Amino acid sequence: MSQKKPGRNDPCPCGSGKKYKVCHASEDRARAAPPSAPTSGQTVVRKELEAPDVSYLAVALDRFGKLLAEWGPGPGLRFDAEAFDKHVGQELARISEVETLDANQAHRELLVGTVKALATKSFLDRLAAVLRARSEEPGLSAEDQRALRACAVIAGASKASSRLRPENNPILDVVFDVQFREWSTRHKEWLAKYELLASGMSEGSMSEEARKALQQARDGDVDALVDYVKEDPGLAERIAREAKERAARVEAKLREPSTPPVFSPEEELWLTCVLWEPMQALKGLPQGAEPAQRREAVTALLRGVKGALDEDFLAGMLNRMRQQSQDTTVDEALRAFYADAAIAFEAEPARMSLAALLTARQEAQGRSAEEMVALADLKALTTWTPESFEPYRQLLLQMNLPASAERIQRCQEWLKTHPVALRPSTPE
């Protein structure tokens, strides 16, 4: 064959009679190309991320966030905890004083400030190394492994290119969001303990340091209270003991015939609808039921209670209790009960609501004569359906109680798929 490279449309030098481009051109190009290096998983990921369609990146980041939350805090997977707590506390205090920032702007400013302060080169190096190692762990799906490899590449991108600043690295957005959610949860717990301290203890019985920490918390410095409680394990134990004693007082008061109901009529009807099936399952257990069977029934009931106590339900009930605890037309003992109940129900909403539903001696009372009649008509029925609740919903609208009517509408939606078959009254 001639050493001169033929043109694409020339006859192939092999003598086949075919044009070169359809005969030996591809083989000659392959022999002339330099040998290719083995393609690693990281190289494949890099090529994917450099492709015009980067939709896979969003999938990888979403999966990374879920895995990060599932794994919990671990070496190399979070910013330094102490530095993060300190920085976020200081920044939130500063940002809260800037009136021109909306929620999204405040979040972005907090994220950028935190990443700039804590996302060092060494942190990014370690994060990338940890993600690469995690991607090789057994038990992960192929999709999880691929997502972690992609995130490892992105985590290391800042050290490879000065054009990608840490605050623009999407991996650090994910790390910050997960860690900030964990930080918020911890501080909500401390705030709840603060409420127990402030509402349930006499400040006169506290030490000077405790009173000072409480005042600082009232002024917005919750960390001062957190630090104080951490240094005084006895105080945390006292908080838990006070909470247990308060819950016991509330439950005992609920069993007294003179105690008013804690639920409004629509709240009581909603709980009855949602919990009817698990309550009947629990009541229907044979006397000699196995402990495991009884535990399963109780667990199902508690799960139903938690599902029924949505944010609007809890907010309405707690606000009503707090208002009643300040009502000077109510006697002092009852005001004290409502103050205790507001704290106990907020601390353990599912358990306390179930206790009230099962042990309270009084049912919810109508706010007018017409409402009392409508409630009596409902309770006289043998079956509850969406249609049977409609007259009561219309009455609530006429009474200018739209939130109550909306709760009854939710009962109707529930009854479409979960009709309640009430047991007929036992003849006397």
N, C-alpha and C positions, 0 to 999 in steps of 0.2 A: 504494500500500500504506500502511496505517496506521503512524504512527510509534511507537505503543504496542507494546511487545514482547508478542506473544501467549503464552499458556500452552502447555505441551507438548502438551496434548490438545485445544487449540482448533483450529478450521479454519485452514489456512494462509492468510495474507492474499493469496497469489498467485491465489486463486480456483480452485485445482486440485480442491478438494473433499477433499483428504487432510488428515490431522492434521499440525499444524506439526512435530511431532517426527520424522515420517518424510519430510518434504518439504524445507523450507528451513532447518531448525534448525542442521544441521551447517555449512552455508555461512555463516550469520550468525555462528556462533561463530568460525569461521576468520577472517572479516573483522574481528571485534572483538578478536582476540588480537594482542598486540604482535609485531612482526617478530622472528623468531628469528635469533640469531647463527649464523654458520657453525660447524659442529661439527668440532673438530680431533681428531686421533688421541689427544692427551692427554686431551681431554674425554671421549671414548668410554671410554678406559681408566679414568678416574676413576669414571664411572658403573658400569662393570663391577665395580670394586673395592668400590663402595658397595652393590652388590646383596646380597640376603640370602645367596645361594650364592657363597661365596668360594673354591670348589674350584680355580678358575682360578689363584688366587694361589699355591697350592702348586706347580702346574705351572710357572708363570713363575719362581718362585724356584729350582726344580730345574734348569730350563734355564739360568738365569742362572749358577748355580754351575758347570755344565759349560762354558759359554762362557768364564767367568772363568779356569778352569783351562787351557782350550785356548789362550787368548790369552797367558797368562803375565803376569808383572809389566809394568805399563805406566803411563804418567802418569795419575793420577787413579783408578786401578783397585785400588790397595792403600793401606794406611796407610803413612806414611813408614817406609821399610825400617829405617833406623838406630834410630829411636825404637821401632819395633815389636820389633826384636831386643833392645834394652836392657830394655824394659819386660817382655817375656815371660820373659827370663832371670831377672830379679829376682823376678818374681811366682812363677815355678815353684819357685825356691829357697825362697820363703816358704811357698807352699802345701804343698810336700813335707814341711814340719815340722808341719803340722796333721794329727794322726792321726785325727781324727773325720770327715774328709771322705772320701767314696767317690769313685770315678772321675768319675761324672756331676756331682757337686757341685763337684769340683775344676775340671772343664772349664767349668762355668757361671761359677764365680767368676773364672776366668782370662779368659773372654770378657767378662763385665761390666766387670771392671777395665780391660781393654784398650780397650774401646769408650768407657768414660767418659773415659779419659785421652787418646785419640787421635781420636775422632769429633767434631771441631770443626765449627762451622757452615760454615766455609770448605771443609772436606773434603767435607761433604755436598753443598754447592753444586756443587763441582767434579765429584763423582761423578755427580750427577744430570745435569749438562751433558754429561759424557763418554758416559753411557749414551744420552742423547737423540741425540747425534751418531753413536754406533755403530749405533743403530737405523736410521739412514738409509743406512748403507753398502751398496753393491751386493753381491750374492752371498748375503745372508742370506735364509733362508726367511721367509715371512709370519708363521709362528709365532714364530720367533726375534725378529723385529722387534716383534711384539706383546708378547712377554715383556720385552724391553728397555725398551719404552715404559712398561710397568706398573712395572718396577723403578725407572725414573727418577722416576715419580710418588711411589713409596714413599720413595725416597732423599730427596726434597725435602719429605716430609711433616713432618719434625722442625722445619724452619724455619717451616712454616706453622702448626703447632699445638704449643703447649708441652705438651700432654697426652701426646704421643708422645715419650717419652724415648729417647735413642739406644740404650740397652741393650735397649729393647723393639722396636727397628726390625729386622724380619727381614732386610732387605737387609744390615745390618751383621753379622748372624750369618753370612751367606754369605761376605762378604768376610773375616771373621775365620777361618772354618773353612778356606777355600782358602789364605790366607796362612800359617796355622799349620801346615798340612800341608807347605807348601813349606819353612817354617822347620825342621820336624822332619826332613825329608829332608836338608837341608844339614847339620844337626847330626849326623845318623847318619853322614854321610860323614866329618865331622871326628872322630867317635868311632872310626870304623874306622881312620883314620890314627893316632889316639892308640894304638889297640891295636897297630898295627904298630910304632910308636915304642917303646912300653913293652915289647913282647915280643921285638922283633927287633934292638934296638940296645943296646949297652953304654952305660950312663949315664956311665961314666967317660970316654967319648970325647966327651960333650956339654959345651957351655958351661954356665956357672953359670945363665944365663938360661933355657936349655932345661930343665935339671934342675928349676928352680923352677916353670916352666910345667907340667911333668909332674906334680910333686907337687900343684900346685893342681888339676889335672884329676882326680887320684886323690881329692882331697878334695871333688870335686863341681863345681869351677869350670872347666868345659870351655872357657868363653869365653877364659880366660887362655891356654890352649893355642892356640885359634883365632887370637887376636891375635898370638901369638908367631910362628906359622907364616906368617901373612899378611905379617909384617914381615921374614921371612927366606925368600925364594924358594928359596934353596939347600937349605933343610931339606925343603921340599916335593919338590924334585928328588931328594933323598937318600931320602926315603920311597918314591918311585916306583921308584928303582933297587934299593933293598933288597927291595921286593915282587917285582920281576922276577927278581932273583937267587934269592930264596927259592922261587918257583914252579919255576925251572929245577932247583934242588936236589931238590925233591920229585919232579918228573917223572923225573929221572935215577935216583932211588932206587926209584921204582915199577918201573923196567925191570930192576932187579936181581933175579935168581931167588930170593934169600934174603929179599926184603922181604915181610912178611905182607900179605894183602889189606886194603884200607881199608873194604870193604863187608862187611856181614853177609850171610848167605845170602839172606834175604828181600829185602834191598835190591838185591842183584845180580839176583835173579829179576824183581823189579819193573822195574828198568831194562831188562832184556832184553826183557820183554813190551812195554813202552811204546815202546822204540826199535827194535824188530825191523824194522818196515816201513821207516822212513827209513834204517836202516843197510843193509838189503838193496838199497834204491834207490840208495844211494851206491856200494855194492860192485858193483852191476850195470851201472854206466855203462860204455860201450865205451871202449876205450883212447884213442881219438881224440875223445872228447866235447868239445864246445865249452866254453870257460871259463864262459860264462854258465850253461850247463846244470849244470856241476859246482858253481858257486857256489850255484845254486838248491837242489841236493841237500844241500850242506853246511849251508845256512841252515835247511832243513827239519829236519835232524838236530839242530842247536843249539836250534831252537825246541822240538823234542820233549824235549830234555834239560831245558830250563828249565821246561817243563810238568810233568815227572816229579819235579822237586826241590821237593816241597811243604814246608811249614814243619816238619811232624813228621819228615820224612826228614832234613832238614838238621840239625835240633836233635839228633836221635839220633846221627847220624854225628859231628857236631862234639863233642858231650859225650863220646862214646867216645874220640875222639882225644885230648882234653884229659886224660881219666883215664889213658890209656895213657902220655901224656907225663910223668905223675907216678908211674908204677908203678915202684917201686924194684927189682922182680924182673926188669925188662927192662934190657938193657945200655944204656949211656949214649948210644951212637950211635943206637939205635932210639928212645930217648926224645926225642932231638933231632929225629929225623925226624917223629915224631908232633906235636911242638910246632910245627915248621915247617908240617906238613900242615894242622893246625887253622887256622892263620892264612891259608894260601894258599887252602884250600877255602872259608873264610868270605868272603874277598875276591873270588874268582872261582869260585863254586860250579859253574856250568855247564861252563866250560872245563876245570877241574880234574877234575870227575867224568867227563867224556868222555875225558880223557887216561887216567884210572885204568882206565876200562872197556876202552879199546882197547889200552893198552900194558902194564898190570900183568901180571906173569908168573905170579902165583898166583891161583887162584880162591878164592872164599869157602869156608871150611871149616865143617863141621857141628860143633855143640857137644856131640854125643854120637855114639856108634856108630850108634844108630838113625837119627839125623838124617843122618849121612853116607850110610847106605844109601838113605834116602828121596830125598836129593838125586841120588844116582847113578841111581836109578830114573827120576826126572824127566828127567834129561839123556839117558837112553837112548831116550826116546820120539821118534817122528818128528813128532808133532803135540801141541801143548799145548792143552788145553781146560779149562774150569772144573772138570769132573769129575776130570781127571787131577791137579789140585792139591789135591783134597779130602783124601786120606790125609795129605799133608804138613801141611795146616792142622790136622787133628785131632791129629797128633803134637805140634805146637807147643803146642796147648792142654794136652795131657797133660804137657808139659815146663814148664808154668806160665809160658808166654811169650805173654801175650794180645796185646801190641802187635805182636809178630812175626806172630801168627796173623791179626791185623787187616790187616796189610800183604799177606799172602797172599790174604785175602778180596778185597782191592782188585785183586789180580792176576786173580782169578776174574771179577770184574765187568768188567774190561777185556777178558778173553778171550771174553766172551759176544759181543762185536761185532768183536774183533780176534784171531781164532785164530792161533796161531803155528805155521807149517808149518816144522819144522826140516829142514835138509838131511840126507839119510841119510848115514851114515858111509861113507867111501870104502873099499872092500875092499882088504885088504893083498895 
